[in-house]
Amino acid sequence: MRLCFATSVISGICLAFAVMLLPNTRVAALTAKQKMATCVFGADNPGVDRPKLVGKERARFLKNCMSPKNDPRGAPVGAPAAPAPGVPPKS
């Protein structure tokens, strides 16, 4: 009886672990149409720190947004911001 219980517990743990390792392809699969809709939304809706994009700025934003690069979008949290150009660093 104990052996059967232990076997089913171990089997359940192994099954749960295997399910956790499976990738969620639905989340990772983003079609070009979905990505374009997200980029257009970002260009057309003003953010807290920027106005609605128009003209060349909008085109540049959409081009950068649709690019396949996965580059960082800003300074890491807790990192000091880069000094403004022309401002000498504090010593």
C-alpha positions in Angstrom: 0.0 0.0 0.0 2.8 2.4 0.9 4.7 1.6 -2.2 1.7 2.3 -4.4 1.1 5.7 -2.7 4.8 6.7 -2.9 4.9 5.7 -6.6 1.8 7.8 -7.4 3.2 10.8 -5.5 6.5 10.6 -7.3 4.6 10.2 -10.6 2.5 13.2 -9.9 5.5 15.3 -9.1 7.3 14.3 -12.2 4.2 15.0 -14.3 3.8 18.5 -12.7 7.4 19.2 -13.4 7.2 18.1 -17.0 4.1 20.3 -17.6 6.0 23.3 -16.1 8.8 22.8 -18.6 6.6 22.9 -21.6 6.9 26.2 -23.4 3.7 28.2 -23.8 3.9 28.8 -27.6 0.6 30.8 -27.6 2.3 33.6 -25.6 5.5 33.5 -27.7 3.8 33.4 -31.1 3.2 36.9 -32.2 2.2 37.4 -35.8 3.4 40.4 -37.9 -0.2 41.7 -37.9 -0.4 41.5 -34.1 3.0 43.2 -33.7 2.0 46.0 -36.2 -1.2 46.6 -34.2 0.8 46.9 -31.0 3.3 49.3 -32.6 0.6 51.5 -34.2 -1.1 51.6 -30.8 2.1 52.8 -29.2 2.7 55.4 -31.9 -0.9 56.8 -31.8 -1.5 56.9 -28.1 0.6 59.5 -26.2 2.5 58.3 -23.2 3.1 60.0 -19.9 6.5 61.3 -21.1 5.8 61.9 -24.8 3.2 63.4 -27.1 1.4 61.5 -30.0 3.9 60.7 -32.7 3.4 62.2 -36.2 5.3 62.3 -39.4 8.9 61.2 -39.5 8.9 60.5 -35.7 6.0 58.1 -36.1 7.6 56.4 -39.1 10.9 56.0 -37.2 9.1 54.6 -34.2 7.2 52.1 -36.3 10.3 51.0 -38.1 12.2 50.5 -34.8 9.2 48.8 -33.2 8.8 46.3 -36.1 12.5 45.5 -36.4 13.4 41.9 -35.3 16.1 43.2 -32.9 15.6 42.4 -29.2 17.6 45.3 -27.8 17.3 46.9 -24.3 14.8 49.8 -24.2 16.4 51.8 -21.4 18.8 51.9 -18.4 18.3 49.0 -16.0 16.3 49.7 -12.9 18.6 51.2 -10.2 21.3 52.2 -12.7 22.3 55.8 -12.8 21.2 57.8 -15.8 23.8 58.8 -18.3 24.8 62.5 -18.0 23.5 65.0 -20.5 25.9 65.9 -23.4 28.1 68.8 -22.5 27.7 68.3 -18.7 30.9 67.4 -17.0 30.7 64.4 -14.7 30.7 65.0 -10.9 34.0 64.1 -9.2 
